[in-house]
Amino acid sequence: MPKIQVSFNNEEDAVMRRTDMAQIKEILRLHYEAGLSQRDIAKSVQCSLGTESNVLQRAREAGIEYPTELSAKELGSKIYPPVEKKPGEHKPEPDMEYIH
């Protein structure tokens, strides 16, 4: 399944990869409808146990259950909400004189 690399919130956070929305829907279906274990779900959708666990945790936090009538875009915005920048937060520009 394709994954999209996204930027991190701050230097302390690791780079997070988004899981494909079709894969998220399948994880939710297998969990709520089929009642499979997290390990079996991870094997079935060919993702890590951590990814599967992260998707279920994010879905619970967003109040999403299966079946869901959300479109892929709506599901994505609930599972991966936009990161709010703190006031005055910005990345420093590189020191070009030092680099060259």
C-alpha positions as CSV (number, residue, x, y, z in Angstrom):
1,M,0.0,0.0,0.0
2,P,1.3,3.5,-0.8
3,K,2.4,5.7,2.1
4,I,2.9,9.4,2.2
5,Q,5.7,11.0,4.2
6,V,4.6,14.1,6.1
7,S,6.6,16.7,8.0
8,F,6.9,16.6,11.8
9,N,5.4,19.0,14.3
10,N,8.7,19.9,16.0
11,E,12.2,18.6,16.4
12,E,11.2,16.2,19.2
13,D,8.7,14.3,17.0
14,A,9.6,11.6,14.6
15,V,8.6,11.7,11.0
16,M,5.1,10.2,10.7
17,R,3.9,8.3,7.7
18,R,0.2,8.4,6.7
19,T,-1.5,5.1,6.1
20,D,-3.6,4.8,2.9
21,M,-7.3,5.4,3.5
22,A,-8.4,2.1,1.9
23,Q,-6.0,0.4,4.3
24,I,-7.5,2.3,7.3
25,K,-11.0,1.3,6.3
26,E,-9.9,-2.3,6.0
27,I,-8.2,-2.2,9.5
28,L,-11.5,-0.7,11.0
29,R,-13.6,-3.4,9.2
30,L,-11.4,-6.3,10.3
31,H,-11.4,-4.9,13.9
32,Y,-15.1,-4.1,14.3
33,E,-16.8,-6.4,11.9
34,A,-14.6,-9.5,11.8
35,G,-13.3,-9.2,15.4
36,L,-9.7,-10.2,14.4
37,S,-6.8,-9.7,16.7
38,Q,-4.5,-6.8,16.1
39,R,-1.7,-9.2,15.0
40,D,-4.0,-10.9,12.5
41,I,-5.2,-7.5,11.2
42,A,-1.6,-6.4,10.7
43,K,-0.8,-9.6,8.8
44,S,-3.9,-9.3,6.7
45,V,-3.4,-5.7,5.5
46,Q,0.4,-6.1,5.4
47,C,1.4,-3.4,7.8
48,S,3.2,-3.4,11.1
49,L,1.5,-4.0,14.4
50,G,2.5,-0.5,15.4
51,T,0.8,1.0,12.3
52,E,-2.4,-1.0,13.0
53,S,-2.4,-0.1,16.6
54,N,-1.8,3.6,15.8
55,V,-4.8,3.6,13.3
56,L,-7.1,2.1,15.9
57,Q,-6.0,4.5,18.6
58,R,-6.5,7.5,16.3
59,A,-9.9,6.2,15.2
60,R,-11.0,5.8,18.9
61,E,-9.7,9.3,19.7
62,A,-11.6,10.7,16.7
63,G,-14.8,8.8,17.6
64,I,-14.8,6.7,14.4
65,E,-16.3,3.2,14.4
66,Y,-17.1,0.8,11.6
67,P,-19.1,1.0,9.4
68,T,-18.4,4.6,8.6
69,E,-20.0,6.7,6.0
70,L,-17.0,9.1,5.8
71,S,-15.4,9.7,2.5
72,A,-11.7,9.0,2.2
73,K,-11.0,12.7,2.5
74,E,-13.2,13.1,5.6
75,L,-11.7,10.0,7.2
76,G,-8.2,11.3,6.5
77,S,-8.9,14.6,8.1
78,K,-10.3,12.9,11.2
79,I,-7.5,10.3,11.5
80,Y,-4.7,12.7,10.7
81,P,-6.0,16.2,11.7
82,P,-4.1,19.2,10.6
83,V,-1.2,20.2,12.9
84,E,-1.7,23.6,14.5
85,K,1.4,25.7,14.7
86,K,2.1,27.5,17.9
87,P,2.2,31.2,17.7
88,G,5.7,32.4,16.7
89,E,6.8,28.9,15.8
90,H,8.9,28.7,12.6
91,K,11.8,26.8,11.3
92,P,15.1,28.8,11.3
93,E,16.7,29.5,7.9
94,P,20.0,27.8,7.2
95,D,23.1,29.9,7.6
96,M,24.1,30.2,3.9
97,E,27.5,31.8,4.7
98,Y,28.4,28.8,6.9
99,I,27.2,26.3,4.3
100,H,29.2,27.8,1.4
